[in-house]
């Protein structure tokens, strides 16, 4: 993104004047913008009418008194091209293109989208095929339909590829403080990455929520997400397109590549992006971060007026890795003075309904409970129906709790056991005082656990250094490329520092002489790029003790290959010393996802590859620390750490071996299609790659 486009995007995100281009629906959109509190100048552009819905019309874009900071264009796709060019010519800050029929519909639409981009020049362009931008910091609603949000002093930014998702989120009864909501559509120019980068410069944006089908700019996203990690601004992502059908829908909806879900996980993990599974967890996790008062750690002092609620808190806290430290003796003694004898004086604390409505007793209870080293406090509070007349006691507790949090310098949140029993007035009151109002104790504790986990991991991720590295994003290669044989593959990797057996390239005629020089026991393998699966072809013989065993193995191998692949000549052999039994066998491979990334895949190898499906993916480039962390997170990691009294692996040598594969892949990313080292034999005093396969394409 050029500096000019960046500057124009900043104009669009804080507009002093706006315009709407279109018919009656745009007149209504302008009126909604005014009703929402927008104070700047507004114009409606329509060449056929003097006024619409009581709004005066400007007959053409050229007649506007200046280039507006932001414009919503609601015309057909062909006229949209003309409007964009005219707006760019008068110095407009940014334009939102509502029309569809561009890259999402195929080749013709892709050509039109390229023309649209050229017409925009340095003007910021959102869309096409998008609902637009809701800006609740400046009350600017560049939006074609009604919306349910309202002005805020600070809040979250939500970026989505679905206009309907944005519309429904604005209408949801969850009291999420939204600073910005943008529907990004086809992301022809401005995408998720570019918007994130500029939104992170707005100090009133406390968190960013992403509803993604796919990313268009992985390196740009990584740079922006690292910036967010440095600033301590959580990013919460709801990623769709996980299933095959979902991926196809993403492609047809906004022309997005959904990419491999494992690689999205790898991308999010290295950048500290919090991934959630659905709309409710998306909203509640954003609410946990929306006030900007993030917990320092994962410990809680938890309060409820019911033993049943306390039990739920205990279970859900454990599930979400939230600690509940014990009350100290002083707290217990103080609480015993104010609570009845049947109160269970533990954390979570059931303070019972005996002191319900008693302001003095509630304050004493709160002061005793909140005098703790716990990082945050929580209160479970369910409001009864309004007709009961019993809400005033809940309001009292809410106010006392918020004041006690401030008195004790504590971060805190409130949740209800049932989502609908924390009413809007209570949620608004809490958010106004910087206290998260979460709905449903299960979803609430899960949301808080995610934010606490983010805080716990953030400095470690920054120290690891991986988040600062921009992922490789290779362009597509045509064709299947060519396969290197095992010998050439090993030599290529050996040049980057990978340890391989000290073998010899031989022929059937010289094998006995070469074997005698090398020494027995030996492994013999046929060398041919046409035999990538040597075991199936009978092209491998193990643990040959002497010349007679070698001769017999060669005859058997010749016959097997002739039966398996008659056209493959039996001309070259690889002779290697028989390796010692390893502590573990790993597979180290490279997965290429065109236009997304290159991933280093580390997993349980040998015959366990398919059986265990135990692997971790790291986008390249990566760091030694990240490689070590990935290794130790495998389910089979105990085999590397002295399992049942066995020797421990030389982890430094193992990390160095994997680093060699990663370095080769980074150096050759433009042409590397496939790479497998399987098995990589891991020992107590070293690591050896006993098989390797590389496939290269043509740049």
C-alpha positions as CSV (number, residue, x, y, z in Angstrom):
1,X,0.0,0.0,0.0
2,X,1.5,3.3,-1.1
3,X,1.7,6.2,1.3
4,X,-0.8,8.1,-0.8
5,X,-3.4,5.4,-0.5
6,X,-2.6,5.1,3.2
7,X,-3.2,8.8,3.8
8,X,-6.4,8.6,1.8
9,X,-7.6,5.6,3.8
10,X,-7.0,7.7,7.0
11,X,-9.2,10.4,5.5
12,X,-12.0,7.8,4.9
13,X,-11.7,6.5,8.4
14,X,-12.2,10.0,9.9
15,X,-14.2,11.8,7.3
16,X,-15.0,15.6,7.5
17,X,-17.4,15.2,4.6
18,X,-19.1,12.3,2.8
19,X,-21.1,11.7,-0.4
20,X,-23.5,9.1,-1.6
21,X,-23.9,8.3,-5.3
22,X,-27.2,6.7,-6.3
23,X,-31.0,6.8,-6.0
24,X,-33.6,6.7,-3.3
25,X,-31.8,4.1,-1.2
26,X,-28.8,6.4,-1.0
27,X,-31.0,9.3,0.0
28,X,-32.2,7.2,2.9
29,X,-28.6,6.2,3.7
30,X,-27.6,9.9,3.9
31,X,-30.6,10.6,6.2
32,X,-29.6,7.6,8.5
33,X,-26.1,9.0,8.6
34,X,-27.4,12.4,9.8
35,X,-29.8,10.8,12.3
36,X,-26.9,8.8,13.7
37,X,-25.2,12.0,14.7
38,X,-22.7,12.7,11.8
39,X,-21.7,16.4,11.9
40,X,-19.8,16.8,8.7
41,X,-21.0,18.0,5.2
42,X,-23.0,15.5,3.2
43,X,-24.0,15.4,-0.5
44,X,-26.2,13.1,-2.6
45,X,-25.1,12.8,-6.2
46,X,-27.9,11.9,-8.8
47,X,-27.9,13.2,-12.4
48,X,-31.7,12.8,-12.9
49,X,-33.3,14.5,-9.8
50,X,-33.2,17.8,-8.0
51,X,-34.0,16.0,-4.8
52,X,-34.8,12.5,-3.5
53,X,-36.6,11.8,-0.2
54,X,-36.3,15.5,0.7
55,X,-32.5,15.4,0.1
56,X,-31.2,17.9,-2.5
57,X,-29.1,16.3,-5.3
58,X,-25.9,17.4,-6.9
59,X,-26.2,16.6,-10.6
60,X,-22.6,15.2,-11.1
61,X,-19.5,14.3,-9.3
62,X,-17.7,17.2,-11.1
63,X,-20.2,19.6,-9.4
64,X,-19.2,18.6,-5.9
65,X,-17.5,21.6,-4.1
66,X,-14.5,19.4,-3.2
67,X,-13.2,15.8,-3.3
68,X,-15.1,14.2,-0.3
69,X,-13.2,12.3,2.3
70,X,-15.4,9.3,1.7
71,X,-18.0,8.3,-0.9
72,X,-20.5,5.4,-1.1
73,X,-21.2,4.4,-4.7
74,X,-24.4,2.4,-5.3
75,X,-24.6,2.2,-9.0
76,X,-24.3,-0.7,-11.5
77,X,-20.9,-2.1,-12.1
78,X,-20.2,-0.3,-15.4
79,X,-21.2,3.1,-14.0
80,X,-19.2,2.3,-10.9
81,X,-16.0,2.4,-13.0
82,X,-16.9,5.8,-14.4
83,X,-17.7,7.2,-10.9
84,X,-14.4,5.9,-9.4
85,X,-12.4,7.6,-12.1
86,X,-14.3,10.9,-11.7
87,X,-14.0,10.8,-7.9
88,X,-10.2,10.1,-8.1
89,X,-9.9,13.1,-10.5
90,X,-11.3,15.6,-8.0
91,X,-9.1,14.3,-5.1
92,X,-11.5,12.1,-3.2
93,X,-10.1,10.3,-0.1
94,X,-11.8,7.0,-0.5
95,X,-14.7,5.3,-2.3
96,X,-16.8,2.3,-1.4
97,X,-18.0,0.1,-4.3
98,X,-21.3,-1.6,-3.5
99,X,-21.8,-3.2,-6.9
100,X,-21.1,-6.9,-7.5
101,X,-20.2,-8.7,-10.7
102,X,-16.4,-8.3,-10.5
103,X,-13.7,-10.9,-9.7
104,X,-16.2,-13.1,-7.9
105,X,-17.9,-14.0,-11.2
106,X,-15.0,-15.1,-13.4
107,X,-12.7,-13.8,-16.1
108,X,-14.8,-11.0,-17.4
109,X,-15.4,-9.7,-13.9
110,X,-11.7,-10.0,-13.1
111,X,-10.9,-7.8,-16.1
112,X,-13.4,-5.2,-14.9
113,X,-11.9,-5.3,-11.4
114,X,-8.5,-4.6,-12.8
115,X,-9.9,-1.5,-14.6
116,X,-11.6,-0.4,-11.4
117,X,-8.3,-0.6,-9.6
118,X,-6.6,1.5,-12.3
119,X,-9.4,4.0,-12.2
120,X,-8.9,4.5,-8.5
121,X,-5.2,5.4,-8.7
122,X,-4.1,6.6,-5.3
123,X,-7.7,7.0,-4.0
124,X,-8.5,4.4,-1.2
125,X,-10.9,1.8,-2.6
126,X,-13.1,-0.5,-0.5
127,X,-14.8,-3.4,-2.3
128,X,-16.3,-4.0,-4.8
129,X,-19.1,-6.4,-3.8
130,X,-19.2,-5.0,-0.2
131,X,-21.7,-3.3,2.2
132,X,-19.3,-0.6,3.2
133,X,-18.1,1.1,6.4
134,X,-19.7,1.9,9.7
135,X,-17.6,4.3,11.7
136,X,-19.1,4.7,15.2
137,X,-16.2,6.9,16.4
138,X,-17.2,9.7,14.0
139,X,-20.9,8.6,13.5
140,X,-20.2,8.1,9.7
141,X,-22.4,5.3,8.2
142,X,-21.4,4.6,4.6
143,X,-23.8,1.8,4.4
144,X,-26.7,0.9,2.1
145,X,-29.2,-0.4,4.7
146,X,-30.2,0.0,8.4
147,X,-27.7,-0.8,11.1
148,X,-28.0,-1.4,14.9
149,X,-24.9,0.3,16.3
150,X,-24.4,3.6,18.0
151,X,-21.6,6.1,18.7
152,X,-18.8,5.0,21.1
153,X,-15.8,6.6,22.7
154,X,-13.7,3.5,22.0
155,X,-14.2,-0.1,20.9
156,X,-13.3,-2.9,18.6
157,X,-12.9,-2.9,14.8
158,X,-14.7,-5.7,12.9
159,X,-13.6,-6.6,9.4
160,X,-15.7,-9.2,7.5
161,X,-16.0,-10.5,3.9
162,X,-19.8,-10.9,4.5
163,X,-22.0,-7.8,4.5
164,X,-24.8,-9.8,6.0
165,X,-22.6,-11.0,8.9
166,X,-21.8,-7.3,9.6
167,X,-25.5,-6.3,9.4
168,X,-26.5,-9.1,11.8
169,X,-23.6,-8.3,14.2
170,X,-24.7,-4.7,14.3
171,X,-28.3,-5.9,15.2
172,X,-27.2,-8.5,17.8
173,X,-28.3,-7.9,21.4
174,X,-24.9,-8.3,22.9
175,X,-23.8,-4.7,23.6
176,X,-20.5,-5.1,21.7
177,X,-18.8,-1.7,21.6
178,X,-17.9,-1.3,17.9
179,X,-15.6,1.5,16.8
180,X,-15.5,0.4,13.1
181,X,-17.3,-2.3,11.1
182,X,-16.1,-2.8,7.5
183,X,-17.3,-5.2,4.9
184,X,-14.3,-5.8,2.7
185,X,-15.9,-7.7,-0.2
186,X,-13.4,-8.6,-3.0
187,X,-10.5,-6.7,-1.4
188,X,-9.4,-5.4,-4.9
189,X,-7.2,-2.7,-3.3
190,X,-7.9,-2.5,0.4
191,X,-8.1,-5.8,2.2
192,X,-7.9,-7.1,5.7
193,X,-4.2,-6.5,6.0
194,X,-4.3,-2.9,4.8
195,X,-7.2,-1.9,7.0
196,X,-5.7,-3.6,10.0
197,X,-2.4,-1.7,9.6
198,X,-4.2,1.7,9.6
199,X,-6.7,0.9,12.3
200,X,-3.9,-0.1,14.6
201,X,-2.8,3.6,14.5
202,X,-6.1,4.6,16.1
203,X,-5.6,4.5,19.9
204,X,-9.4,4.1,20.4
205,X,-9.4,0.7,18.7
206,X,-9.0,-1.8,21.5
207,X,-9.2,-5.1,19.6
208,X,-9.7,-6.3,16.0
209,X,-12.2,-9.0,15.0
210,X,-11.8,-10.8,11.6
211,X,-14.5,-12.8,9.9
212,X,-12.5,-14.4,7.1
213,X,-13.1,-16.6,4.1
214,X,-9.5,-16.1,3.0
215,X,-6.6,-13.7,2.9
216,X,-5.5,-11.9,-0.2
217,X,-2.2,-10.6,1.2
218,X,-0.5,-13.0,3.7
219,X,2.7,-11.0,4.0
220,X,0.8,-7.8,4.7
221,X,-1.5,-9.5,7.2
222,X,1.6,-10.9,9.0
223,X,3.2,-7.5,9.2
224,X,0.0,-5.9,10.6
225,X,-0.6,-8.8,13.0
226,X,2.9,-8.5,14.4
227,X,2.3,-4.7,14.8
228,X,-0.8,-5.6,16.8
229,X,1.1,-8.1,18.9
230,X,3.7,-5.4,19.7
231,X,1.0,-3.0,20.7
232,X,-0.9,-5.6,22.7
233,X,-4.1,-5.3,20.6
234,X,-5.8,-8.7,20.5
235,X,-6.9,-10.0,17.1
236,X,-9.8,-12.5,17.2
237,X,-10.5,-14.5,14.0
238,X,-13.5,-16.5,12.9
239,X,-12.2,-18.3,9.8
240,X,-14.6,-20.1,7.5
241,X,-13.9,-22.3,4.5
242,X,-12.5,-25.1,6.6
243,X,-14.5,-27.8,4.8
244,X,-14.2,-28.5,1.1
245,X,-17.6,-27.1,0.4
246,X,-16.8,-24.1,2.5
247,X,-13.6,-23.5,0.5
248,X,-15.6,-23.6,-2.8
249,X,-18.2,-21.2,-1.4
250,X,-15.4,-18.7,-0.4
251,X,-14.1,-18.8,-3.9
252,X,-17.5,-18.1,-5.5
253,X,-18.5,-15.4,-2.9
254,X,-15.5,-13.0,-2.8
255,X,-12.9,-14.8,-5.0
256,X,-10.9,-15.7,-1.9
257,X,-8.5,-18.6,-1.6
258,X,-9.4,-20.3,1.6
259,X,-6.0,-22.0,1.8
260,X,-5.1,-25.0,3.9
261,X,-6.7,-24.8,7.4
262,X,-3.5,-26.2,8.9
263,X,-1.5,-23.3,7.4
264,X,-4.0,-20.7,8.7
265,X,-3.5,-22.3,12.2
266,X,0.3,-22.0,11.7
267,X,-0.1,-18.4,10.6
268,X,-2.4,-17.5,13.5
269,X,-0.2,-19.4,16.1
270,X,3.0,-17.5,15.2
271,X,1.2,-14.1,15.4
272,X,-0.9,-14.7,18.5
273,X,-4.2,-14.4,16.6
274,X,-7.0,-15.9,18.8
275,X,-9.1,-18.3,16.6
276,X,-12.7,-18.9,17.6
277,X,-15.2,-21.4,16.3
278,X,-18.4,-19.4,15.9
279,X,-20.3,-16.1,16.0
280,X,-21.0,-16.2,19.8
281,X,-17.5,-17.0,20.8
282,X,-16.4,-14.3,18.3
283,X,-18.5,-11.6,20.0
284,X,-17.9,-12.6,23.6
285,X,-14.1,-12.8,23.1
286,X,-14.2,-9.3,21.5
287,X,-16.3,-8.1,24.4
288,X,-13.7,-9.4,26.9
289,X,-11.1,-7.2,25.2
290,X,-13.3,-4.3,24.1
291,X,-12.8,-2.1,27.2
292,X,-9.0,-2.3,26.8
293,X,-8.6,-3.5,30.4
294,X,-6.8,-6.8,29.7
295,X,-5.8,-9.1,32.6
296,X,-2.2,-9.3,33.6
297,X,-2.4,-13.1,33.9
298,X,-4.7,-16.1,34.2
299,X,-5.7,-16.2,37.8
300,X,-9.2,-15.2,39.1
301,X,-11.1,-14.4,42.2
302,X,-14.6,-15.5,41.4
303,X,-17.8,-14.5,43.2
304,X,-21.3,-15.9,43.0
305,X,-24.4,-16.0,45.2
306,X,-25.1,-19.7,44.5
307,X,-23.3,-22.9,45.1
308,X,-24.5,-24.1,41.7
309,X,-22.9,-21.1,39.9
310,X,-19.7,-21.6,41.9
311,X,-19.5,-25.2,40.7
312,X,-19.9,-24.0,37.1
313,X,-17.2,-21.5,37.6
314,X,-14.8,-24.1,39.0
315,X,-15.4,-26.5,36.0
316,X,-15.2,-23.9,33.3
317,X,-12.1,-22.2,34.8
318,X,-10.2,-25.4,34.7
319,X,-11.3,-26.1,31.2
320,X,-10.1,-22.7,30.0
321,X,-6.8,-22.8,32.0
322,X,-7.8,-20.1,34.4
323,X,-6.4,-20.5,38.0
324,X,-8.5,-20.0,41.1
325,X,-6.0,-19.3,43.9
326,X,-7.0,-20.1,47.4
327,X,-8.2,-17.5,49.9
328,X,-5.6,-16.6,52.5
329,X,-6.3,-17.0,56.2
330,X,-7.0,-13.3,56.7
331,X,-9.6,-13.3,53.9
332,X,-11.3,-16.3,55.4
333,X,-11.4,-14.8,58.9
334,X,-12.9,-11.5,57.5
335,X,-15.4,-13.2,55.3
336,X,-16.5,-15.4,58.3
337,X,-17.5,-12.1,60.1
338,X,-19.9,-11.0,57.3
339,X,-21.2,-14.2,55.7
340,X,-23.4,-16.9,57.4
341,X,-21.9,-20.0,58.9
342,X,-23.1,-22.2,56.0
343,X,-21.1,-20.1,53.4
344,X,-18.3,-22.1,51.8
345,X,-15.3,-19.8,52.2
346,X,-13.3,-20.8,49.1
347,X,-12.5,-19.5,45.7
348,X,-14.9,-19.5,43.8
349,X,-16.8,-17.8,46.7
350,X,-20.5,-18.5,47.1
351,X,-21.4,-15.4,49.2
352,X,-25.0,-16.6,49.4
353,X,-28.2,-14.5,49.3
354,X,-28.1,-13.8,53.0
355,X,-26.4,-10.4,52.4
356,X,-28.5,-9.7,49.2
357,X,-29.4,-6.0,49.1
358,X,-27.3,-5.1,52.1
359,X,-24.8,-2.5,50.8
360,X,-22.6,-2.4,53.8
361,X,-22.2,-6.2,54.0
362,X,-21.7,-6.5,50.3
363,X,-18.9,-3.9,50.4
364,X,-17.2,-5.7,53.3
365,X,-17.4,-9.0,51.3
366,X,-16.1,-7.4,48.2
367,X,-13.2,-5.7,50.0
368,X,-12.1,-9.0,51.6
369,X,-12.4,-11.0,48.4
370,X,-10.6,-8.5,46.1
371,X,-7.7,-8.1,48.5
372,X,-5.9,-10.8,46.6
373,X,-3.0,-11.4,44.3
374,X,-5.3,-12.8,41.6
375,X,-5.0,-11.1,38.2
376,X,-8.7,-10.4,37.8
377,X,-12.1,-10.7,39.4
378,X,-15.3,-12.1,38.1
379,X,-18.9,-11.9,39.3
380,X,-21.8,-14.2,38.2
381,X,-25.0,-12.2,38.2
382,X,-28.4,-13.1,36.7
383,X,-31.1,-10.5,36.6
384,X,-34.7,-11.6,37.2
385,X,-37.5,-10.5,34.9
386,X,-38.4,-6.8,35.2
387,X,-41.9,-7.5,36.5
388,X,-40.5,-9.0,39.7
389,X,-39.4,-5.6,41.0
390,X,-36.2,-7.3,42.1
391,X,-33.7,-5.8,39.7
392,X,-32.7,-2.9,42.0
393,X,-30.7,-5.4,44.3
394,X,-28.8,-6.6,41.2
395,X,-28.1,-2.9,40.2
396,X,-26.8,-2.3,43.7
397,X,-24.4,-5.2,43.6
398,X,-23.3,-4.2,40.1
399,X,-22.4,-0.7,41.2
400,X,-20.7,-1.8,44.4
401,X,-18.6,-4.4,42.4
402,X,-17.5,-1.8,39.8
403,X,-16.4,0.6,42.6
404,X,-14.6,-2.1,44.5
405,X,-12.7,-3.1,41.3
406,X,-11.6,0.5,40.9
407,X,-10.7,0.8,44.6
408,X,-8.5,-2.3,44.5
409,X,-7.0,-1.6,41.0
410,X,-8.4,-4.9,39.7
411,X,-9.4,-5.8,36.2
412,X,-12.7,-7.6,36.2
413,X,-15.8,-8.9,34.3
414,X,-19.4,-9.9,35.0
415,X,-21.2,-12.8,33.4
416,X,-24.5,-14.4,33.8
417,X,-25.3,-18.1,34.0
418,X,-27.9,-17.7,31.2
419,X,-27.0,-15.4,28.3
420,X,-30.3,-13.5,28.3
421,X,-30.3,-12.7,32.0
422,X,-27.7,-9.9,31.8
423,X,-30.0,-7.1,30.4
424,X,-28.9,-4.2,28.1
425,X,-28.9,-1.5,30.8
426,X,-26.6,-3.6,33.0
427,X,-24.2,-4.3,30.1
428,X,-24.1,-0.7,29.1
429,X,-23.4,0.4,32.7
430,X,-20.6,-2.1,33.0
431,X,-18.9,-1.2,29.7
432,X,-19.1,2.5,30.6
433,X,-17.0,1.7,33.6
434,X,-14.5,-0.4,31.7
435,X,-15.8,-3.8,32.9
436,X,-16.6,-6.5,30.4
437,X,-20.2,-7.7,30.4
438,X,-20.2,-11.3,29.1
439,X,-23.3,-13.3,28.5
440,X,-23.4,-17.0,29.7
441,X,-20.9,-18.3,32.2
442,X,-19.6,-21.0,29.8
443,X,-19.0,-18.6,26.9
444,X,-17.9,-15.9,29.3
445,X,-15.1,-17.9,31.0
446,X,-14.0,-19.3,27.6
447,X,-13.8,-15.8,26.2
448,X,-11.8,-14.6,29.3
449,X,-9.6,-17.6,29.1
450,X,-8.7,-16.8,25.5
451,X,-7.8,-13.2,26.4
452,X,-5.8,-14.3,29.4
453,X,-4.0,-16.8,27.3
454,X,-3.2,-14.1,24.7
455,X,-1.7,-12.0,27.5
456,X,0.2,-15.0,28.9
457,X,1.7,-15.9,25.4
458,X,2.3,-12.4,23.9
459,X,5.7,-11.7,25.4
460,X,6.9,-15.2,24.7
461,X,5.8,-15.0,21.1
462,X,7.6,-11.6,20.7
463,X,10.8,-13.1,22.3
464,X,10.6,-16.1,20.0
465,X,11.1,-13.7,17.1
466,X,9.0,-15.7,14.6
467,X,6.2,-13.1,14.5
468,X,8.5,-10.5,13.1
469,X,9.5,-12.6,10.1
470,X,7.4,-12.0,7.0
471,X,6.1,-15.4,5.6
472,X,7.2,-16.4,2.1
473,X,4.4,-16.2,-0.3
474,X,5.4,-18.0,-3.5
475,X,3.6,-17.6,-6.8
476,X,2.1,-20.6,-8.6
477,X,4.3,-22.9,-10.7
478,X,3.0,-24.6,-13.8
479,X,3.4,-28.4,-14.3
480,X,4.5,-31.2,-12.1
481,X,8.2,-30.2,-12.2
482,X,11.0,-32.8,-12.0
483,X,12.0,-35.1,-9.1
484,X,15.5,-35.4,-7.8
485,X,16.7,-38.9,-7.0
486,X,17.6,-39.8,-3.4
487,X,21.3,-39.2,-3.9
488,X,20.9,-35.8,-5.5
489,X,18.2,-34.8,-2.9
490,X,20.6,-35.8,-0.1
491,X,23.5,-33.9,-1.6
492,X,21.4,-30.8,-2.0
493,X,20.3,-30.9,1.7
494,X,23.8,-31.9,2.9
495,X,25.1,-28.6,1.4
496,X,22.8,-26.8,3.9
497,X,24.1,-28.8,6.9
498,X,21.7,-31.8,7.0
499,X,23.5,-34.9,8.3
500,X,23.1,-37.9,6.0
501,X,24.8,-41.4,6.1
502,X,28.3,-41.6,4.7
503,X,27.3,-43.6,1.7
504,X,28.6,-44.2,-1.8
505,X,26.9,-43.9,-5.3
506,X,27.6,-47.2,-7.0
507,X,26.4,-49.5,-9.8
508,X,25.3,-53.2,-9.9
509,X,28.7,-54.0,-11.4
510,X,30.9,-52.2,-8.8
511,X,28.7,-52.7,-5.8
512,X,30.7,-55.5,-4.2
513,X,34.0,-53.6,-4.5
514,X,32.4,-50.4,-3.1
515,X,30.7,-52.3,-0.3
516,X,34.0,-53.8,0.8
517,X,35.5,-50.4,1.0
518,X,32.5,-49.0,2.9
519,X,32.1,-52.0,5.3
520,X,29.2,-54.1,6.4
521,X,26.3,-54.2,7.5
522,X,24.9,-52.2,4.7
523,X,21.7,-50.8,3.2
524,X,21.4,-50.9,-0.6
525,X,18.8,-48.8,-2.5
526,X,18.2,-48.4,-6.2
527,X,18.7,-44.7,-7.3
528,X,16.2,-43.4,-9.8
529,X,14.0,-40.3,-9.9
530,X,11.4,-42.7,-11.5
531,X,11.2,-44.7,-8.2
532,X,10.0,-42.2,-5.5
533,X,8.4,-45.1,-3.6
534,X,11.3,-47.5,-3.4
535,X,9.8,-49.9,-0.8
536,X,6.8,-50.7,-2.9
537,X,9.1,-51.4,-5.9
538,X,11.3,-53.7,-3.8
539,X,14.2,-51.3,-4.4
540,X,15.5,-51.3,-0.8
541,X,17.4,-54.1,1.1
542,X,18.4,-53.6,4.7
543,X,21.0,-55.0,7.1
544,X,23.2,-56.9,4.5
545,X,25.9,-58.7,6.5
546,X,28.4,-59.6,3.7
547,X,29.0,-59.8,0.0
548,X,26.9,-62.9,-0.5
549,X,23.9,-61.2,1.1
550,X,24.5,-58.1,-1.1
551,X,24.7,-60.2,-4.3
552,X,21.4,-62.0,-3.5
553,X,19.8,-58.7,-2.7
554,X,20.8,-57.2,-6.0
555,X,19.4,-60.1,-8.0
556,X,16.1,-59.9,-6.1
557,X,16.0,-56.2,-6.5
558,X,16.6,-56.4,-10.3
559,X,13.6,-58.7,-10.6
560,X,11.3,-56.7,-8.4
561,X,12.0,-53.4,-10.2
562,X,11.5,-55.1,-13.6
563,X,8.1,-56.4,-12.4
564,X,7.0,-53.1,-10.8
565,X,8.3,-50.7,-13.4
566,X,9.6,-52.5,-16.5
567,X,10.8,-49.2,-18.2
568,X,13.0,-48.1,-15.3
569,X,16.6,-49.2,-15.8
570,X,18.5,-50.7,-12.9
571,X,21.7,-48.7,-13.3
572,X,22.6,-46.9,-10.0
573,X,22.7,-47.9,-6.4
574,X,23.2,-46.2,-3.1
575,X,25.2,-48.0,-0.5
576,X,25.0,-46.8,3.1
577,X,26.0,-48.1,6.5
578,X,23.1,-49.7,8.4
579,X,22.0,-47.1,11.0
580,X,21.7,-47.8,14.7
581,X,18.2,-48.2,16.1
582,X,17.0,-44.6,16.8
583,X,15.2,-43.1,19.8
584,X,12.6,-41.8,17.4
585,X,11.8,-41.4,13.7
586,X,10.5,-38.1,12.4
587,X,9.3,-36.8,9.1
588,X,10.4,-33.3,8.1
589,X,8.7,-32.0,5.0
590,X,7.8,-28.8,3.1
591,X,4.3,-28.0,2.1
592,X,3.8,-25.4,-0.6
593,X,0.5,-23.4,-0.8
594,X,0.7,-21.2,-3.8
595,X,-0.1,-17.5,-3.1
596,X,-0.3,-18.3,0.6
597,X,2.9,-19.7,2.1
598,X,5.6,-22.4,2.5
599,X,5.3,-24.5,5.6
600,X,7.8,-26.7,7.4
601,X,6.0,-29.8,8.6
602,X,7.5,-31.7,11.5
603,X,5.9,-35.0,12.7
604,X,6.2,-38.6,13.8
605,X,7.8,-40.4,10.9
606,X,8.6,-43.8,9.5
607,X,5.6,-46.2,9.6
608,X,3.9,-43.9,12.2
609,X,3.2,-41.1,9.7
610,X,-0.3,-42.2,8.7
611,X,-1.0,-44.0,11.9
612,X,-0.5,-41.2,14.4
613,X,-1.0,-38.1,12.2
614,X,1.1,-36.3,14.8
615,X,2.5,-33.2,13.1
616,X,3.1,-29.5,13.5
617,X,3.4,-26.8,10.8
618,X,5.5,-23.7,10.8
619,X,5.4,-21.1,8.1
620,X,8.8,-20.2,6.7
621,X,11.0,-18.4,7.5
622,X,11.0,-19.6,11.1
623,X,13.4,-19.6,14.1
624,X,15.3,-22.3,16.0
625,X,13.1,-21.6,19.1
626,X,9.9,-22.1,17.1
627,X,11.3,-25.4,15.7
628,X,12.2,-26.6,19.2
629,X,8.8,-25.6,20.5
630,X,7.0,-27.5,17.7
631,X,9.1,-30.6,18.4
632,X,8.2,-30.6,22.1
633,X,4.5,-30.1,21.3
634,X,4.2,-33.3,19.4
635,X,2.3,-36.1,21.1
636,X,5.4,-38.3,20.4
637,X,7.7,-35.8,22.1
638,X,8.3,-38.0,25.2
639,X,10.4,-40.3,22.9
640,X,12.8,-37.4,22.6
641,X,13.0,-36.7,26.3
642,X,14.2,-39.9,27.9
643,X,11.0,-41.9,27.8
644,X,11.0,-44.8,30.4
645,X,14.6,-44.5,31.2
646,X,15.9,-44.3,27.6
647,X,18.5,-41.8,26.5
648,X,17.3,-38.3,25.7
649,X,17.7,-37.0,22.1
650,X,20.3,-34.4,21.3
651,X,17.8,-31.7,20.7
652,X,20.4,-29.1,19.5
653,X,21.5,-31.5,16.8
654,X,17.8,-32.3,15.9
655,X,16.9,-28.6,15.7
656,X,20.0,-28.0,13.5
657,X,19.0,-30.8,11.2
658,X,15.5,-29.4,10.7
659,X,16.9,-25.9,10.3
660,X,19.0,-27.2,7.4
661,X,15.8,-28.4,5.7
662,X,14.1,-25.0,6.4
663,X,17.1,-23.1,5.0
664,X,17.1,-25.1,1.8
665,X,13.4,-24.5,1.4
666,X,13.8,-20.7,2.0
667,X,16.7,-20.5,-0.5
668,X,14.7,-22.5,-3.2
669,X,11.1,-21.4,-2.4
670,X,10.5,-20.0,-5.9
671,X,10.9,-23.4,-7.5
672,X,10.4,-25.9,-4.6
673,X,7.3,-28.0,-5.1
674,X,7.8,-30.8,-2.7
675,X,10.3,-32.0,-0.1
676,X,10.2,-34.9,2.3
677,X,12.9,-36.3,4.7
678,X,11.4,-39.5,6.0
679,X,12.6,-41.0,8.2
680,X,14.9,-38.6,10.0
681,X,16.5,-40.9,12.6
682,X,16.9,-39.2,16.0
683,X,19.6,-40.5,18.3
684,X,21.1,-39.5,21.7
685,X,24.3,-38.2,19.9
686,X,23.1,-37.0,16.5
687,X,20.4,-37.0,13.8
688,X,20.6,-38.6,10.4
689,X,18.4,-38.3,7.3
690,X,18.2,-41.8,5.8
691,X,15.8,-40.9,3.0
692,X,15.0,-37.7,1.1
693,X,12.9,-36.6,-1.8
694,X,12.9,-33.2,-3.6
695,X,10.7,-32.1,-6.4
696,X,11.5,-28.8,-8.2
697,X,9.4,-26.8,-10.6
698,X,10.5,-24.2,-13.2
699,X,10.4,-20.6,-12.2
